[in-house]
Amino acid sequence: MKRILTALLCATLLSACGFQLRGKADLPYASLYIALPEASTLRAKLVRSIRAGSKTTIADAAASSQAVLGITGDSTVKNILSLNSAGRVREYQLVRTFGYRVHDQTGRDLIPPGQIVLQRDHTFDDSQVLAKQTEEDLLIRDMEDDIVQQLLRRLAASKPDFAAKG
């Protein structure tokens, strides 16, 4: 009985604070072409998220889509943050910069060109090279997932005016 009351109290408090699950991303585009290579993991994650969370279809060609998501730049840089007393690297910072542009078939911007910059810090240890490399790969995948979520939120928040074409 005590557990049920505690669960009800938690549910009441969460609903009172305005908390709600993220839910589906309603994209304002009927169809979207993603200008990334077919083999790209970022493209696969974007396609999966759009298909699962919206009514937007993924177009096979830019000419047959209402909007085109173009990539203006994508780079990952590994910076040294600190060294140990022997002069070996102790901490790294991964910085991923992802630039994008959403436009229609005529080239008119539907969303102004933007950039997503993500940073992740991680320690390094010479005695655990394989484990630290695996940790770095996980951080890179996490940053990719974060890019997908931020792109979806930015696409959903856009208010393109398709009637103003011309």
Secondary structure, 3 states (H helix, E strand, C coil): CHHHHHHHHHHHHHHHCCCCCCCCCCCCCCEEEEECCCCCHHHHHHHHHHHHHCCCEECCCHHHCCEEEEEEEEEEEEEEEEECCCCCEEEEEEEEEEEEEEECCCCCEEEEEEEEEEEEEEECCHHHHHHHHHHHHHHHHHHHHHHHHHHHHHHHHCCCCHHHCC
